[in-house]
Amino acid sequence: MKILQVHSFFYPHVGGSETYVLELSKHLVQRGHRVTVITSKLPGTRDRENVEGLEVIRLPGIYLPRVPYFLFSPRLLG
């Protein structure tokens, strides 16, 4: 099954919900699912990468104090 997780922040940013999304996604990959995480692009991170079996897509965002908004295009879902 293909699973898409969309979250404002993701690894390497550390926080409770970021850790939860990472751990949940890793378990889903272990069960044979294909997991993609779409998140905001933080300074020093790559646009696309594989993190422990997960495809991570980082999109440019508009940052307001502590609330990132990123530009999402349904075309990414192919």
mmCIF file of the N, C-alpha and C atoms, coordinates in Angstrom:
data_MODEL
# 
_entry.id   MODEL 
# 
loop_
_atom_site.group_PDB 
_atom_site.id 
_atom_site.type_symbol 
_atom_site.label_atom_id 
_atom_site.label_alt_id 
_atom_site.label_comp_id 
_atom_site.label_asym_id 
_atom_site.label_entity_id 
_atom_site.label_seq_id 
_atom_site.pdbx_PDB_ins_code 
_atom_site.Cartn_x 
_atom_site.Cartn_y 
_atom_site.Cartn_z 
_atom_site.occupancy 
_atom_site.B_iso_or_equiv 
_atom_site.pdbx_formal_charge 
_atom_site.auth_seq_id 
_atom_site.auth_comp_id 
_atom_site.auth_asym_id 
_atom_site.auth_atom_id 
_atom_site.pdbx_PDB_model_num 
ATOM 1   N N  . MET A 1 1  ? 0.844  -1.168 0.000  1.00 0.00 ? 1  MET A N  1 
ATOM 2   C CA . MET A 1 1  ? 0.000  0.000  0.000  1.00 0.00 ? 1  MET A CA 1 
ATOM 3   C C  . MET A 1 1  ? 0.895  1.238  0.000  1.00 0.00 ? 1  MET A C  1 
ATOM 4   N N  . LYS A 1 2  ? 0.493  2.272  -0.717 1.00 0.00 ? 2  LYS A N  1 
ATOM 5   C CA . LYS A 1 2  ? 1.198  3.553  -0.704 1.00 0.00 ? 2  LYS A CA 1 
ATOM 6   C C  . LYS A 1 2  ? 0.573  4.428  0.378  1.00 0.00 ? 2  LYS A C  1 
ATOM 7   N N  . ILE A 1 3  ? 1.421  4.982  1.224  1.00 0.00 ? 3  ILE A N  1 
ATOM 8   C CA . ILE A 1 3  ? 0.949  5.821  2.322  1.00 0.00 ? 3  ILE A CA 1 
ATOM 9   C C  . ILE A 1 3  ? 1.664  7.162  2.253  1.00 0.00 ? 3  ILE A C  1 
ATOM 10  N N  . LEU A 1 4  ? 0.907  8.238  2.365  1.00 0.00 ? 4  LEU A N  1 
ATOM 11  C CA . LEU A 1 4  ? 1.456  9.586  2.350  1.00 0.00 ? 4  LEU A CA 1 
ATOM 12  C C  . LEU A 1 4  ? 1.247  10.212 3.721  1.00 0.00 ? 4  LEU A C  1 
ATOM 13  N N  . GLN A 1 5  ? 2.343  10.681 4.312  1.00 0.00 ? 5  GLN A N  1 
ATOM 14  C CA . GLN A 1 5  ? 2.291  11.418 5.569  1.00 0.00 ? 5  GLN A CA 1 
ATOM 15  C C  . GLN A 1 5  ? 2.643  12.868 5.242  1.00 0.00 ? 5  GLN A C  1 
ATOM 16  N N  . VAL A 1 6  ? 1.852  13.819 5.690  1.00 0.00 ? 6  VAL A N  1 
ATOM 17  C CA . VAL A 1 6  ? 2.128  15.236 5.469  1.00 0.00 ? 6  VAL A CA 1 
ATOM 18  C C  . VAL A 1 6  ? 2.254  15.880 6.849  1.00 0.00 ? 6  VAL A C  1 
ATOM 19  N N  . HIS A 1 7  ? 3.419  16.490 7.083  1.00 0.00 ? 7  HIS A N  1 
ATOM 20  C CA . HIS A 1 7  ? 3.661  17.068 8.393  1.00 0.00 ? 7  HIS A CA 1 
ATOM 21  C C  . HIS A 1 7  ? 4.491  18.339 8.248  1.00 0.00 ? 7  HIS A C  1 
ATOM 22  N N  . SER A 1 8  ? 4.228  19.330 9.077  1.00 0.00 ? 8  SER A N  1 
ATOM 23  C CA . SER A 1 8  ? 4.932  20.611 8.992  1.00 0.00 ? 8  SER A CA 1 
ATOM 24  C C  . SER A 1 8  ? 6.438  20.466 9.152  1.00 0.00 ? 8  SER A C  1 
ATOM 25  N N  . PHE A 1 9  ? 6.870  19.712 10.148 1.00 0.00 ? 9  PHE A N  1 
ATOM 26  C CA . PHE A 1 9  ? 8.287  19.463 10.396 1.00 0.00 ? 9  PHE A CA 1 
ATOM 27  C C  . PHE A 1 9  ? 8.531  17.965 10.382 1.00 0.00 ? 9  PHE A C  1 
ATOM 28  N N  . PHE A 1 10 ? 9.770  17.575 10.108 1.00 0.00 ? 10 PHE A N  1 
ATOM 29  C CA . PHE A 1 10 ? 10.144 16.162 10.113 1.00 0.00 ? 10 PHE A CA 1 
ATOM 30  C C  . PHE A 1 10 ? 11.633 16.069 10.400 1.00 0.00 ? 10 PHE A C  1 
ATOM 31  N N  . TYR A 1 11 ? 12.086 14.872 10.683 1.00 0.00 ? 11 TYR A N  1 
ATOM 32  C CA . TYR A 1 11 ? 13.503 14.614 10.938 1.00 0.00 ? 11 TYR A CA 1 
ATOM 33  C C  . TYR A 1 11 ? 14.362 15.348 9.906  1.00 0.00 ? 11 TYR A C  1 
ATOM 34  N N  . PRO A 1 12 ? 15.394 16.058 10.295 1.00 0.00 ? 12 PRO A N  1 
ATOM 35  C CA . PRO A 1 12 ? 16.111 16.025 11.563 1.00 0.00 ? 12 PRO A CA 1 
ATOM 36  C C  . PRO A 1 12 ? 15.576 16.977 12.634 1.00 0.00 ? 12 PRO A C  1 
ATOM 37  N N  . HIS A 1 13 ? 14.507 17.696 12.359 1.00 0.00 ? 13 HIS A N  1 
ATOM 38  C CA . HIS A 1 13 ? 13.884 18.522 13.397 1.00 0.00 ? 13 HIS A CA 1 
ATOM 39  C C  . HIS A 1 13 ? 13.352 17.575 14.468 1.00 0.00 ? 13 HIS A C  1 
ATOM 40  N N  . VAL A 1 14 ? 13.611 17.884 15.730 1.00 0.00 ? 14 VAL A N  1 
ATOM 41  C CA . VAL A 1 14 ? 13.241 16.982 16.816 1.00 0.00 ? 14 VAL A CA 1 
ATOM 42  C C  . VAL A 1 14 ? 12.064 17.552 17.589 1.00 0.00 ? 14 VAL A C  1 
ATOM 43  N N  . GLY A 1 15 ? 11.067 16.719 17.776 1.00 0.00 ? 15 GLY A N  1 
ATOM 44  C CA . GLY A 1 15 ? 9.892  17.082 18.556 1.00 0.00 ? 15 GLY A CA 1 
ATOM 45  C C  . GLY A 1 15 ? 9.009  15.861 18.702 1.00 0.00 ? 15 GLY A C  1 
ATOM 46  N N  . GLY A 1 16 ? 7.984  15.971 19.497 1.00 0.00 ? 16 GLY A N  1 
ATOM 47  C CA . GLY A 1 16 ? 7.115  14.831 19.759 1.00 0.00 ? 16 GLY A CA 1 
ATOM 48  C C  . GLY A 1 16 ? 6.391  14.316 18.531 1.00 0.00 ? 16 GLY A C  1 
ATOM 49  N N  . SER A 1 17 ? 5.746  15.216 17.794 1.00 0.00 ? 17 SER A N  1 
ATOM 50  C CA . SER A 1 17 ? 4.990  14.758 16.620 1.00 0.00 ? 17 SER A CA 1 
ATOM 51  C C  . SER A 1 17 ? 5.927  14.323 15.494 1.00 0.00 ? 17 SER A C  1 
ATOM 52  N N  . GLU A 1 18 ? 7.100  14.951 15.386 1.00 0.00 ? 18 GLU A N  1 
ATOM 53  C CA . GLU A 1 18 ? 8.066  14.552 14.364 1.00 0.00 ? 18 GLU A CA 1 
ATOM 54  C C  . GLU A 1 18 ? 8.578  13.139 14.648 1.00 0.00 ? 18 GLU A C  1 
ATOM 55  N N  . THR A 1 19 ? 8.854  12.855 15.917 1.00 0.00 ? 19 THR A N  1 
ATOM 56  C CA . THR A 1 19 ? 9.295  11.514 16.312 1.00 0.00 ? 19 THR A CA 1 
ATOM 57  C C  . THR A 1 19 ? 8.199  10.491 16.050 1.00 0.00 ? 19 THR A C  1 
ATOM 58  N N  . TYR A 1 20 ? 6.964  10.850 16.348 1.00 0.00 ? 20 TYR A N  1 
ATOM 59  C CA . TYR A 1 20 ? 5.839  9.938  16.128 1.00 0.00 ? 20 TYR A CA 1 
ATOM 60  C C  . TYR A 1 20 ? 5.694  9.597  14.641 1.00 0.00 ? 20 TYR A C  1 
ATOM 61  N N  . VAL A 1 21 ? 5.741  10.611 13.781 1.00 0.00 ? 21 VAL A N  1 
ATOM 62  C CA . VAL A 1 21 ? 5.605  10.371 12.340 1.00 0.00 ? 21 VAL A CA 1 
ATOM 63  C C  . VAL A 1 21 ? 6.749  9.495  11.837 1.00 0.00 ? 21 VAL A C  1 
ATOM 64  N N  . LEU A 1 22 ? 7.972  9.754  12.299 1.00 0.00 ? 22 LEU A N  1 
ATOM 65  C CA . LEU A 1 22 ? 9.125  8.946  11.893 1.00 0.00 ? 22 LEU A CA 1 
ATOM 66  C C  . LEU A 1 22 ? 8.956  7.498  12.328 1.00 0.00 ? 22 LEU A C  1 
ATOM 67  N N  . GLU A 1 23 ? 8.637  7.266  13.590 1.00 0.00 ? 23 GLU A N  1 
ATOM 68  C CA . GLU A 1 23 ? 8.511  5.894  14.103 1.00 0.00 ? 23 GLU A CA 1 
ATOM 69  C C  . GLU A 1 23 ? 7.344  5.148  13.459 1.00 0.00 ? 23 GLU A C  1 
ATOM 70  N N  . LEU A 1 24 ? 6.202  5.809  13.322 1.00 0.00 ? 24 LEU A N  1 
ATOM 71  C CA . LEU A 1 24 ? 5.053  5.185  12.672 1.00 0.00 ? 24 LEU A CA 1 
ATOM 72  C C  . LEU A 1 24 ? 5.393  4.804  11.238 1.00 0.00 ? 24 LEU A C  1 
ATOM 73  N N  . SER A 1 25 ? 6.036  5.717  10.530 1.00 0.00 ? 25 SER A N  1 
ATOM 74  C CA . SER A 1 25 ? 6.392  5.461  9.133  1.00 0.00 ? 25 SER A CA 1 
ATOM 75  C C  . SER A 1 25 ? 7.382  4.309  9.009  1.00 0.00 ? 25 SER A C  1 
ATOM 76  N N  . LYS A 1 26 ? 8.368  4.246  9.903  1.00 0.00 ? 26 LYS A N  1 
ATOM 77  C CA . LYS A 1 26 ? 9.339  3.144  9.871  1.00 0.00 ? 26 LYS A CA 1 
ATOM 78  C C  . LYS A 1 26 ? 8.645  1.802  10.076 1.00 0.00 ? 26 LYS A C  1 
ATOM 79  N N  . HIS A 1 27 ? 7.698  1.746  10.997 1.00 0.00 ? 27 HIS A N  1 
ATOM 80  C CA . HIS A 1 27 ? 6.963  0.497  11.235 1.00 0.00 ? 27 HIS A CA 1 
ATOM 81  C C  . HIS A 1 27 ? 6.124  0.109  10.014 1.00 0.00 ? 27 HIS A C  1 
ATOM 82  N N  . LEU A 1 28 ? 5.539  1.085  9.357  1.00 0.00 ? 28 LEU A N  1 
ATOM 83  C CA . LEU A 1 28 ? 4.755  0.792  8.154  1.00 0.00 ? 28 LEU A CA 1 
ATOM 84  C C  . LEU A 1 28 ? 5.648  0.246  7.045  1.00 0.00 ? 28 LEU A C  1 
ATOM 85  N N  . VAL A 1 29 ? 6.854  0.805  6.902  1.00 0.00 ? 29 VAL A N  1 
ATOM 86  C CA . VAL A 1 29 ? 7.807  0.293  5.899  1.00 0.00 ? 29 VAL A CA 1 
ATOM 87  C C  . VAL A 1 29 ? 8.184  -1.147 6.241  1.00 0.00 ? 29 VAL A C  1 
ATOM 88  N N  . GLN A 1 30 ? 8.416  -1.435 7.512  1.00 0.00 ? 30 GLN A N  1 
ATOM 89  C CA . GLN A 1 30 ? 8.756  -2.802 7.938  1.00 0.00 ? 30 GLN A CA 1 
ATOM 90  C C  . GLN A 1 30 ? 7.651  -3.793 7.598  1.00 0.00 ? 30 GLN A C  1 
ATOM 91  N N  . ARG A 1 31 ? 6.426  -3.315 7.530  1.00 0.00 ? 31 ARG A N  1 
ATOM 92  C CA . ARG A 1 31 ? 5.298  -4.175 7.177  1.00 0.00 ? 31 ARG A CA 1 
ATOM 93  C C  . ARG A 1 31 ? 5.065  -4.260 5.676  1.00 0.00 ? 31 ARG A C  1 
ATOM 94  N N  . GLY A 1 32 ? 5.963  -3.641 4.901  1.00 0.00 ? 32 GLY A N  1 
ATOM 95  C CA . GLY A 1 32 ? 5.902  -3.765 3.455  1.00 0.00 ? 32 GLY A CA 1 
ATOM 96  C C  . GLY A 1 32 ? 5.214  -2.635 2.718  1.00 0.00 ? 32 GLY A C  1 
ATOM 97  N N  . HIS A 1 33 ? 4.853  -1.580 3.411  1.00 0.00 ? 33 HIS A N  1 
ATOM 98  C CA . HIS A 1 33 ? 4.191  -0.452 2.773  1.00 0.00 ? 33 HIS A CA 1 
ATOM 99  C C  . HIS A 1 33 ? 5.221  0.525  2.208  1.00 0.00 ? 33 HIS A C  1 
ATOM 100 N N  . ARG A 1 34 ? 4.817  1.277  1.207  1.00 0.00 ? 34 ARG A N  1 
ATOM 101 C CA . ARG A 1 34 ? 5.662  2.326  0.637  1.00 0.00 ? 34 ARG A CA 1 
ATOM 102 C C  . ARG A 1 34 ? 5.207  3.653  1.237  1.00 0.00 ? 34 ARG A C  1 
ATOM 103 N N  . VAL A 1 35 ? 6.083  4.302  1.998  1.00 0.00 ? 35 VAL A N  1 
ATOM 104 C CA . VAL A 1 35 ? 5.711  5.510  2.735  1.00 0.00 ? 35 VAL A CA 1 
ATOM 105 C C  . VAL A 1 35 ? 6.473  6.709  2.183  1.00 0.00 ? 35 VAL A C  1 
ATOM 106 N N  . THR A 1 36 ? 5.734  7.782  1.931  1.00 0.00 ? 36 THR A N  1 
ATOM 107 C CA . THR A 1 36 ? 6.309  9.058  1.523  1.00 0.00 ? 36 THR A CA 1 
ATOM 108 C C  . THR A 1 36 ? 5.895  10.107 2.541  1.00 0.00 ? 36 THR A C  1 
ATOM 109 N N  . VAL A 1 37 ? 6.858  10.912 2.969  1.00 0.00 ? 37 VAL A N  1 
ATOM 110 C CA . VAL A 1 37 ? 6.588  12.009 3.893  1.00 0.00 ? 37 VAL A CA 1 
ATOM 111 C C  . VAL A 1 37 ? 6.819  13.313 3.146  1.00 0.00 ? 37 VAL A C  1 
ATOM 112 N N  . ILE A 1 38 ? 5.833  14.192 3.163  1.00 0.00 ? 38 ILE A N  1 
ATOM 113 C CA . ILE A 1 38 ? 5.974  15.528 2.592  1.00 0.00 ? 38 ILE A CA 1 
ATOM 114 C C  . ILE A 1 38 ? 6.022  16.502 3.755  1.00 0.00 ? 38 ILE A C  1 
ATOM 115 N N  . THR A 1 39 ? 7.048  17.352 3.739  1.00 0.00 ? 39 THR A N  1 
ATOM 116 C CA . THR A 1 39 ? 7.273  18.265 4.851  1.00 0.00 ? 39 THR A CA 1 
ATOM 117 C C  . THR A 1 39 ? 7.890  19.560 4.335  1.00 0.00 ? 39 THR A C  1 
ATOM 118 N N  . SER A 1 40 ? 8.118  20.479 5.240  1.00 0.00 ? 40 SER A N  1 
ATOM 119 C CA . SER A 1 40 ? 8.726  21.752 4.851  1.00 0.00 ? 40 SER A CA 1 
ATOM 120 C C  . SER A 1 40 ? 10.244 21.606 4.774  1.00 0.00 ? 40 SER A C  1 
ATOM 121 N N  . LYS A 1 41 ? 10.845 22.399 3.905  1.00 0.00 ? 41 LYS A N  1 
ATOM 122 C CA . LYS A 1 41 ? 12.295 22.369 3.726  1.00 0.00 ? 41 LYS A CA 1 
ATOM 123 C C  . LYS A 1 41 ? 12.939 23.314 4.716  1.00 0.00 ? 41 LYS A C  1 
ATOM 124 N N  . LEU A 1 42 ? 13.711 22.745 5.630  1.00 0.00 ? 42 LEU A N  1 
ATOM 125 C CA . LEU A 1 42 ? 14.446 23.532 6.608  1.00 0.00 ? 42 LEU A CA 1 
ATOM 126 C C  . LEU A 1 42 ? 15.850 23.799 6.081  1.00 0.00 ? 42 LEU A C  1 
ATOM 127 N N  . PRO A 1 43 ? 16.489 24.861 6.530  1.00 0.00 ? 43 PRO A N  1 
ATOM 128 C CA . PRO A 1 43 ? 17.856 25.136 6.088  1.00 0.00 ? 43 PRO A CA 1 
ATOM 129 C C  . PRO A 1 43 ? 18.770 23.941 6.353  1.00 0.00 ? 43 PRO A C  1 
ATOM 130 N N  . GLY A 1 44 ? 19.586 23.615 5.365  1.00 0.00 ? 44 GLY A N  1 
ATOM 131 C CA . GLY A 1 44 ? 20.531 22.508 5.510  1.00 0.00 ? 44 GLY A CA 1 
ATOM 132 C C  . GLY A 1 44 ? 19.976 21.138 5.173  1.00 0.00 ? 44 GLY A C  1 
ATOM 133 N N  . THR A 1 45 ? 18.721 21.050 4.733  1.00 0.00 ? 45 THR A N  1 
ATOM 134 C CA . THR A 1 45 ? 18.147 19.752 4.359  1.00 0.00 ? 45 THR A CA 1 
ATOM 135 C C  . THR A 1 45 ? 18.030 19.660 2.845  1.00 0.00 ? 45 THR A C  1 
ATOM 136 N N  . ARG A 1 46 ? 17.989 18.431 2.344  1.00 0.00 ? 46 ARG A N  1 
ATOM 137 C CA . ARG A 1 46 ? 17.860 18.201 0.905  1.00 0.00 ? 46 ARG A CA 1 
ATOM 138 C C  . ARG A 1 46 ? 16.397 18.230 0.486  1.00 0.00 ? 46 ARG A C  1 
ATOM 139 N N  . ASP A 1 47 ? 16.167 18.498 -0.800 1.00 0.00 ? 47 ASP A N  1 
ATOM 140 C CA . ASP A 1 47 ? 14.798 18.522 -1.326 1.00 0.00 ? 47 ASP A CA 1 
ATOM 141 C C  . ASP A 1 47 ? 14.144 17.141 -1.263 1.00 0.00 ? 47 ASP A C  1 
ATOM 142 N N  . ARG A 1 48 ? 14.922 16.113 -1.581 1.00 0.00 ? 48 ARG A N  1 
ATOM 143 C CA . ARG A 1 48 ? 14.433 14.729 -1.559 1.00 0.00 ? 48 ARG A CA 1 
ATOM 144 C C  . ARG A 1 48 ? 15.518 13.850 -0.966 1.00 0.00 ? 48 ARG A C  1 
ATOM 145 N N  . GLU A 1 49 ? 15.101 12.891 -0.156 1.00 0.00 ? 49 GLU A N  1 
ATOM 146 C CA . GLU A 1 49 ? 16.053 11.934 0.380  1.00 0.00 ? 49 GLU A CA 1 
ATOM 147 C C  . GLU A 1 49 ? 15.316 10.716 0.914  1.00 0.00 ? 49 GLU A C  1 
ATOM 148 N N  . ASN A 1 50 ? 16.093 9.693  1.212  1.00 0.00 ? 50 ASN A N  1 
ATOM 149 C CA . ASN A 1 50 ? 15.561 8.487  1.803  1.00 0.00 ? 50 ASN A CA 1 
ATOM 150 C C  . ASN A 1 50 ? 16.033 8.462  3.248  1.00 0.00 ? 50 ASN A C  1 
ATOM 151 N N  . VAL A 1 51 ? 15.102 8.383  4.172  1.00 0.00 ? 51 VAL A N  1 
ATOM 152 C CA . VAL A 1 51 ? 15.427 8.328  5.599  1.00 0.00 ? 51 VAL A CA 1 
ATOM 153 C C  . VAL A 1 51 ? 14.885 7.014  6.139  1.00 0.00 ? 51 VAL A C  1 
ATOM 154 N N  . GLU A 1 52 ? 15.772 6.085  6.411  1.00 0.00 ? 52 GLU A N  1 
ATOM 155 C CA . GLU A 1 52 ? 15.405 4.789  6.981  1.00 0.00 ? 52 GLU A CA 1 
ATOM 156 C C  . GLU A 1 52 ? 14.277 4.103  6.204  1.00 0.00 ? 52 GLU A C  1 
ATOM 157 N N  . GLY A 1 53 ? 14.382 4.139  4.880  1.00 0.00 ? 53 GLY A N  1 
ATOM 158 C CA . GLY A 1 53 ? 13.407 3.469  4.033  1.00 0.00 ? 53 GLY A CA 1 
ATOM 159 C C  . GLY A 1 53 ? 12.216 4.322  3.626  1.00 0.00 ? 53 GLY A C  1 
ATOM 160 N N  . LEU A 1 54 ? 12.151 5.551  4.114  1.00 0.00 ? 54 LEU A N  1 
ATOM 161 C CA . LEU A 1 54 ? 11.044 6.448  3.775  1.00 0.00 ? 54 LEU A CA 1 
ATOM 162 C C  . LEU A 1 54 ? 11.495 7.424  2.709  1.00 0.00 ? 54 LEU A C  1 
ATOM 163 N N  . GLU A 1 55 ? 10.633 7.700  1.754  1.00 0.00 ? 55 GLU A N  1 
ATOM 164 C CA . GLU A 1 55 ? 10.907 8.772  0.807  1.00 0.00 ? 55 GLU A CA 1 
ATOM 165 C C  . GLU A 1 55 ? 10.462 10.070 1.465  1.00 0.00 ? 55 GLU A C  1 
ATOM 166 N N  . VAL A 1 56 ? 11.371 11.039 1.550  1.00 0.00 ? 56 VAL A N  1 
ATOM 167 C CA . VAL A 1 56 ? 11.056 12.325 2.168  1.00 0.00 ? 56 VAL A CA 1 
ATOM 168 C C  . VAL A 1 56 ? 11.174 13.403 1.098  1.00 0.00 ? 56 VAL A C  1 
ATOM 169 N N  . ILE A 1 57 ? 10.100 14.165 0.924  1.00 0.00 ? 57 ILE A N  1 
ATOM 170 C CA . ILE A 1 57 ? 10.069 15.277 -0.022 1.00 0.00 ? 57 ILE A CA 1 
ATOM 171 C C  . ILE A 1 57 ? 9.892  16.547 0.794  1.00 0.00 ? 57 ILE A C  1 
ATOM 172 N N  . ARG A 1 58 ? 10.850 17.451 0.631  1.00 0.00 ? 58 ARG A N  1 
ATOM 173 C CA . ARG A 1 58 ? 10.788 18.718 1.367  1.00 0.00 ? 58 ARG A CA 1 
ATOM 174 C C  . ARG A 1 58 ? 10.484 19.846 0.394  1.00 0.00 ? 58 ARG A C  1 
ATOM 175 N N  . LEU A 1 59 ? 9.459  20.619 0.714  1.00 0.00 ? 59 LEU A N  1 
ATOM 176 C CA . LEU A 1 59 ? 8.998  21.692 -0.159 1.00 0.00 ? 59 LEU A CA 1 
ATOM 177 C C  . LEU A 1 59 ? 9.291  23.058 0.456  1.00 0.00 ? 59 LEU A C  1 
ATOM 178 N N  . PRO A 1 60 ? 9.541  24.048 -0.405 1.00 0.00 ? 60 PRO A N  1 
ATOM 179 C CA . PRO A 1 60 ? 9.753  25.402 0.119  1.00 0.00 ? 60 PRO A CA 1 
ATOM 180 C C  . PRO A 1 60 ? 8.530  25.844 0.910  1.00 0.00 ? 60 PRO A C  1 
ATOM 181 N N  . GLY A 1 61 ? 8.770  26.629 1.914  1.00 0.00 ? 61 GLY A N  1 
ATOM 182 C CA . GLY A 1 61 ? 7.660  27.053 2.746  1.00 0.00 ? 61 GLY A CA 1 
ATOM 183 C C  . GLY A 1 61 ? 7.685  28.530 3.037  1.00 0.00 ? 61 GLY A C  1 
ATOM 184 N N  . ILE A 1 62 ? 6.599  28.979 3.565  1.00 0.00 ? 62 ILE A N  1 
ATOM 185 C CA . ILE A 1 62 ? 6.474  30.338 4.070  1.00 0.00 ? 62 ILE A CA 1 
ATOM 186 C C  . ILE A 1 62 ? 6.441  30.187 5.580  1.00 0.00 ? 62 ILE A C  1 
ATOM 187 N N  . TYR A 1 63 ? 7.415  30.759 6.263  1.00 0.00 ? 63 TYR A N  1 
ATOM 188 C CA . TYR A 1 63 ? 7.516  30.564 7.703  1.00 0.00 ? 63 TYR A CA 1 
ATOM 189 C C  . TYR A 1 63 ? 6.978  31.759 8.464  1.00 0.00 ? 63 TYR A C  1 
ATOM 190 N N  . LEU A 1 64 ? 5.981  31.501 9.247  1.00 0.00 ? 64 LEU A N  1 
ATOM 191 C CA . LEU A 1 64 ? 5.491  32.463 10.220 1.00 0.00 ? 64 LEU A CA 1 
ATOM 192 C C  . LEU A 1 64 ? 6.050  31.982 11.553 1.00 0.00 ? 64 LEU A C  1 
ATOM 193 N N  . PRO A 1 65 ? 6.048  32.789 12.572 1.00 0.00 ? 65 PRO A N  1 
ATOM 194 C CA . PRO A 1 65 ? 6.638  32.332 13.844 1.00 0.00 ? 65 PRO A CA 1 
ATOM 195 C C  . PRO A 1 65 ? 6.098  30.966 14.281 1.00 0.00 ? 65 PRO A C  1 
ATOM 196 N N  . ARG A 1 66 ? 6.988  29.974 14.218 1.00 0.00 ? 66 ARG A N  1 
ATOM 197 C CA . ARG A 1 66 ? 6.718  28.597 14.660 1.00 0.00 ? 66 ARG A CA 1 
ATOM 198 C C  . ARG A 1 66 ? 5.630  27.869 13.879 1.00 0.00 ? 66 ARG A C  1 
ATOM 199 N N  . VAL A 1 67 ? 5.182  28.407 12.771 1.00 0.00 ? 67 VAL A N  1 
ATOM 200 C CA . VAL A 1 67 ? 4.144  27.754 11.975 1.00 0.00 ? 67 VAL A CA 1 
ATOM 201 C C  . VAL A 1 67 ? 4.570  27.750 10.509 1.00 0.00 ? 67 VAL A C  1 
ATOM 202 N N  . PRO A 1 68 ? 5.151  26.646 10.020 1.00 0.00 ? 68 PRO A N  1 
ATOM 203 C CA . PRO A 1 68 ? 5.548  26.628 8.612  1.00 0.00 ? 68 PRO A CA 1 
ATOM 204 C C  . PRO A 1 68 ? 4.364  26.291 7.713  1.00 0.00 ? 68 PRO A C  1 
ATOM 205 N N  . TYR A 1 69 ? 4.306  26.940 6.601  1.00 0.00 ? 69 TYR A N  1 
ATOM 206 C CA . TYR A 1 69 ? 3.341  26.597 5.561  1.00 0.00 ? 69 TYR A CA 1 
ATOM 207 C C  . TYR A 1 69 ? 4.162  26.260 4.337  1.00 0.00 ? 69 TYR A C  1 
ATOM 208 N N  . PHE A 1 70 ? 3.873  25.133 3.703  1.00 0.00 ? 70 PHE A N  1 
ATOM 209 C CA . PHE A 1 70 ? 4.643  24.802 2.525  1.00 0.00 ? 70 PHE A CA 1 
ATOM 210 C C  . PHE A 1 70 ? 3.736  24.701 1.323  1.00 0.00 ? 70 PHE A C  1 
ATOM 211 N N  . LEU A 1 71 ? 4.334  24.874 0.168  1.00 0.00 ? 71 LEU A N  1 
ATOM 212 C CA . LEU A 1 71 ? 3.593  24.877 -1.080 1.00 0.00 ? 71 LEU A CA 1 
ATOM 213 C C  . LEU A 1 71 ? 3.457  23.445 -1.563 1.00 0.00 ? 71 LEU A C  1 
ATOM 214 N N  . PHE A 1 72 ? 2.234  22.958 -1.655 1.00 0.00 ? 72 PHE A N  1 
ATOM 215 C CA . PHE A 1 72 ? 1.978  21.564 -1.995 1.00 0.00 ? 72 PHE A CA 1 
ATOM 216 C C  . PHE A 1 72 ? 1.266  21.478 -3.335 1.00 0.00 ? 72 PHE A C  1 
ATOM 217 N N  . SER A 1 73 ? 1.764  20.619 -4.164 1.00 0.00 ? 73 SER A N  1 
ATOM 218 C CA . SER A 1 73 ? 1.146  20.407 -5.469 1.00 0.00 ? 73 SER A CA 1 
ATOM 219 C C  . SER A 1 73 ? 0.688  18.964 -5.587 1.00 0.00 ? 73 SER A C  1 
ATOM 220 N N  . PRO A 1 74 ? -0.584 18.727 -5.889 1.00 0.00 ? 74 PRO A N  1 
ATOM 221 C CA . PRO A 1 74 ? -1.061 17.345 -6.062 1.00 0.00 ? 74 PRO A CA 1 
ATOM 222 C C  . PRO A 1 74 ? -0.306 16.601 -7.155 1.00 0.00 ? 74 PRO A C  1 
ATOM 223 N N  . ARG A 1 75 ? 0.378  17.324 -8.057 1.00 0.00 ? 75 ARG A N  1 
ATOM 224 C CA . ARG A 1 75 ? 1.141  16.666 -9.120 1.00 0.00 ? 75 ARG A CA 1 
ATOM 225 C C  . ARG A 1 75 ? 2.255  15.802 -8.551 1.00 0.00 ? 75 ARG A C  1 
ATOM 226 N N  . LEU A 1 76 ? 2.708  16.097 -7.347 1.00 0.00 ? 76 LEU A N  1 
ATOM 227 C CA . LEU A 1 76 ? 3.767  15.292 -6.718 1.00 0.00 ? 76 LEU A CA 1 
ATOM 228 C C  . LEU A 1 76 ? 3.319  13.862 -6.468 1.00 0.00 ? 76 LEU A C  1 
ATOM 229 N N  . LEU A 1 77 ? 2.035  13.660 -6.345 1.00 0.00 ? 77 LEU A N  1 
ATOM 230 C CA . LEU A 1 77 ? 1.510  12.331 -6.022 1.00 0.00 ? 77 LEU A CA 1 
ATOM 231 C C  . LEU A 1 77 ? 1.503  11.409 -7.239 1.00 0.00 ? 77 LEU A C  1 
ATOM 232 N N  . GLY A 1 78 ? 1.687  11.981 -8.426 1.00 0.00 ? 78 GLY A N  1 
ATOM 233 C CA . GLY A 1 78 ? 1.805  11.217 -9.649 1.00 0.00 ? 78 GLY A CA 1 
ATOM 234 C C  . GLY A 1 78 ? 0.638  10.386 -9.929 1.00 0.00 ? 78 GLY A C  1 
# 
